[in-house]
Amino acid sequence: MDIWKSLKSRQNAVADRPLLALFEEDDRASDFVVETANMRFDYAKTNIDRDTRADLVKLAEHAGVAAKRDAMFAGAEINETEGRAVLHTALRNLDGGPVMVDGQDVMPGVLDTLAAMRAFANKIRASDTTDVVNIGIGGSDLGPAMATAALSPYHDGPRCHFVSNVDGAQIADTLRGLDAKTTLVIVASKTFTTIETMTNARTAKAWMIDHGGDPKVQFAALSTAEEKTADFGIDPDQVFGFEDWVGGRYSVWGPIGLSVMIAIGPKGFDAFLRGAQAMDTHFRVADPLENMPMMLALVGIWHNQICDYATRAVLPYDQRLAYLPAYLQQLEMESNGKSVQIDGTPVDHHTGPVVWGVVGTNGQHAFYQLIHQGTRIIPCEFLVAANGHEPELTHHHKLLVANCLAQSEALMRGRSFGEASKMMAAKGLTGAEQERQAQHRVFPGNRPSTTLVYPLLDPYTLGQIVALYEHRVFVEGVILGINSYDQWGVELGKELATSLGPVVEGVEPTTGKDGSTASLVDYVLKHSG
Ligand code: F6P
């Protein structure tokens, strides 16, 4: 039988089986977990049993995940629609062997750029630079912004700010209060054509000139388009290039991570790379059941494609991972939000889920109501550290951990009508009112979640976590038969925005636009100054 069909029939068979009953069949607490040297991924609180898991592993084998993984690491052109290799892993291949692209070892170039970044970061850290403003969007913003926030206990360099939105509010708010003479502006753009980034970069340049700074000295660029950086007037010694085999959303490991390196220092950045490299090695050598990215992906496929749960909540109980959900939104949704397979034919299954989330415990006081008692099932992915960075606030951390574990337990366990009735009886209610009130306090339970635990959110661990999710996206993409490394779906909006620019400025008519768009333009023109 087709493995997809087999999985679907398993899902139908087990849909009403209580999760807790599974713990009687197996030692799930040790068998439905994956451990690397220092992290533990627990998927025991899902409806996956041994047979289902065996089918999921078969699915990965059938899709050729291992061969494609090896092809990716070896520099094959697995981004077929753009004719490119996918080699963000080379950026953290610190002491690995050569990596060949078109017969050339790319590692000497990678290591030279890393050395140049280190020298520049050290120079900036030793200078009187007080602030760094990274201007970029998408992968040129989310990775460094997420990592910089995540590693704030390790900051000993200048303050870092991130400007992404073309909404002038963001750059205005960011630059206000900064000293143009002691600020470094980093223009981060793989293509150096992105309209938001270039608009913000020009605004920042004008601001610096107006306020006595020197853009020739205080601007740096991170890009694959060196000529364009020169046209913008950036000193070639302050341009850090990378190759087109690094996708935007996979680029934090190289020059795009410069702001992180400036914030935490080259040593800390090396640890970040080494954590990712350790996850790469683990992904390449571990057997499927011991392989964290593989099992994280298979749990994702089970929930999204087989159980048809359309969204995935990422819930870090780690304040400094506040930007992780946004980062993963791009990583997962831009990579796997596709409708055709690599050969151009339509996909047979839903592709990537909607990824969303905020940090715990904040989410508990916002949307957990729906997660616990709503009509839709939302698989939750919890992340939590065993330790915080504030030794004087250990009691906060213990509360944080208790809340995290309580949520996954509550989601699984639920509360029966009988238990709720007893609670109401204890409050003195009887008869119909007791029943009515009890109904509102029933938790259906059996709601799946996974938990990733790690000792401490240090640079090494963050590197492992981010690489873990990158490889998860890869495995899911291979199983779905799609190209996770292009992003054609962002093009149409960009094209239309370009053509709408002069219309919104009132320079061109709305002719040819649909009625709704034309009236919205009219409204804006009528109400703008
Ligand atoms: O939104 C599409 C996209 O191409 C992303 O993939 C990318 O991360 C972002 O734009 C920014 O692109 P660039 O780094 O070229 O400015």
Boltz pocket constraint, residues with backbone or C-beta under 6 A from the ligand:
constraints:
  - pocket:
      binder: B
      contacts: [[A, 136], [A, 137], [A, 138], [A, 139], [A, 140], [A, 188], [A, 189], [A, 190], [A, 191], [A, 192], [A, 193], [A, 194], [A, 197], [A, 248], [A, 249], [A, 334], [A, 487], [A, 490]]
      max_distance: 6.0
